[in-house]
């Protein structure tokens, strides 16, 4: 029997919710909020919301966390903090389509790390899916190279988005190790809290504060905390226990499609032909990788059964 479909459904819902992040971030940047303020605000609020729930329902599990797992959680939090800081900054310089496309090229980094570090053999279908999704993302990123998207410094923004992709790859790989030993609630509280502390520390060094923001700024940060952070990222963290890191990161590549459509409707950022082609390639890659994952998960029939079937 193949894996149950529920983890795949959770992953799809998580991608849809995460697609709204770049839209809310772009709105917050337009209000004058700094990228660091937005990054710290969303994770700090998410951590504060989770704290009573985590200690009320998972207090014993949190008190039993080993020193090794605590260090891994801190490292994952550092990676997530770097991801938010670089990716959110990229949205100030390049288009929503390019930023979200490039920041979600992490499957190639995750696949390479899975192969090189964990010595896991990836199927040909998975590799084809990864290459297709990355190729589709790059086509979307190239679509605003003529300046019609209104990007102010595309090269800088694209570079920051790629740094965000590298950082989030480390976050998913570390999370894969922790989720084999920690339940979802204690895991996300540890990682989100570590991320919040790290970003608050950087804010303090930069002389910035979460106080004195416009009311709409707080509303957007709260929306980021409740939606993309608590629901979107938590859906990814839940799914990664049942699905491979490569598949999870490949599926997240669907986020640029939702973000681009929302940017078109809300900010009237033009949709270029390359974005349409890239979106089709990207969806095809996700389908190929998902099919390969499910086929790999199906048990091989015993030899005598295969003989009868032949």
C-alpha positions, -999 to 999 in steps of 0.1 A, spaced: 0 0 0 13 35 -9 17 62 17 -15 78 29 -24 109 9 -29 131 40 8 143 42 6 153 6 -27 173 13 -11 190 43 19 200 21 -3 215 -6 -23 235 19 10 247 35 22 259 1 -10 278 -6 -8 296 28 29 303 23 22 320 -10 6 349 8 38 358 27 55 378 -1 24 398 -6 21 408 30 58 415 32 56 437 1 28 457 17 48 460 50 79 473 30 57 499 13 47 512 48 83 518 55 90 488 77 126 474 74 131 438 63 147 430 97 116 444 115 93 422 94 114 391 98 118 395 136 82 405 141 66 375 124 87 350 143 86 367 177 48 368 175 46 332 164 69 322 193 48 341 218 16 326 205 31 291 208 47 294 242 16 287 265 5 260 241 39 243 240 46 244 277 10 235 286 8 204 263 45 195 257 62 207 289 76 172 299 89 167 264 106 201 264 123 194 297 137 161 284 153 176 253 189 165 251 218 189 248 225 177 213 190 183 201 190 217 217 221 227 198 205 213 166 174 234 173 196 265 178 214 258 145 181 253 127 168 286 142 199 304 130 194 291 95 157 301 96 167 336 108 192 340 80 166 328 55 140 354 66 165 382 68 179 377 33 147 367 15 126 395 30 154 420 21 153 407 -15 117 418 -19 129 454 -16 150 451 -47 135 426 -71 100 415 -81 78 391 -61 80 366 -89 118 366 -91 123 366 -53 99 338 -45 112 318 -75 149 320 -65 143 315 -28 126 283 -35 154 268 -56 165 250 -24 155 215 -36 188 213 -56 208 221 -25 187 197 -3 190 169 -29 228 174 -32 232 174 6 210 143 10 232 126 -16 266 138 -3 260 139 35 234 113 41 245 90 13 209 85 2 204 74 -33 178 96 -52 158 81 -80 161 93 -115 125 106 -114 134 127 -83 164 142 -100 144 150 -131 117 166 -110 143 187 -91 159 199 -124 125 208 -139 113 227 -109 146 247 -106 145 253 -144 110 266 -141 119 288 -112 148 303 -131 126 311 -161 103 330 -137 133 348 -123 145 358 -158 111 371 -168 117 405 -152 152 410 -166 139 437 -190 129 459 -161 92 458 -168 85 444 -134 97 476 -117 126 459 -99 150 485 -85 181 464 -81 174 429 -96 210 416 -92 212 424 -55 177 411 -49 183 379 -67 215 373 -48 198 378 -15 170 354 -25 196 327 -34 213 332 0 178 327 15 175 295 -4 208 282 9 198 291 45 164 274 43 181 243 29 201 240 62 169 246 81 151 217 64 180 193 67 185 200 104 147 197 109 147 163 93 171 151 120 152 167 149 117 156 137 128 119 140 131 124 178 109 154 187 71 158 183 59 187 162 49 211 190 81 211 210 101 211 178 85 242 162 86 261 196 123 254 200 132 264 165 109 295 162 121 307 196 157 303 186 150 322 154 132 350 173 160 354 198 186 355 170 167 381 150 160 403 180 197 402 187 205 414 152 179 441 155 194 454 187 229 455 171 213 475 141 195 499 165 161 489 154 129 481 174 95 465 171 79 495 188 63 525 172 52 508 140 21 519 121 -11 500 130 -13 484 96 23 472 100 14 453 131 -16 438 113 5 426 85 31 411 109 4 394 128 -10 380 95 25 367 87 28 351 121 -6 334 120 -6 324 83 27 316 66 46 311 99 23 291 122 2 274 95 25 273 65 59 265 80 43 242 106 26 223 78 61 218 62 76 207 95 48 182 100 50 168 65 88 164 66 84 136 91 64 115 66 79 127 33 115 132 22 131 166 25 137 167 -12 100 162 -20 89 188 6 113 214 -8 103 206 -44 66 210 -35 73 244 -19 84 255 -54 47 259 -61 48 290 -39 60 313 -67 29 305 -87 5 316 -60 27 346 -51 29 358 -87 -9 355 -92 -15 375 -60 11 401 -70 -7 405 -104 -41 410 -87 -30 432 -58 1 451 -70 -5 449 -107 30 435 -113 29 424 -150 28 387 -158 54 380 -185 54 351 -210 85 336 -194 66 335 -161 38 314 -177 63 290 -193 83 288 -161 51 281 -141 42 252 -164 77 237 -162 77 241 -124 43 224 -120 55 196 -142 86 191 -121 66 190 -89 43 163 -105 73 142 -116 91 144 -82 58 135 -64 52 105 -86 88 93 -82 85 96 -44 52 77 -42 66 50 -65 97 46 -43 75 44 -12 55 14 -27 69 -19 -14 83 -43 -40 62 -75 -44 78 -107 -32 97 -126 -60 71 -154 -61 43 -128 -65 62 -110 -92 66 -143 -110 29 -149 -109 21 -114 -121 46 -118 -150 
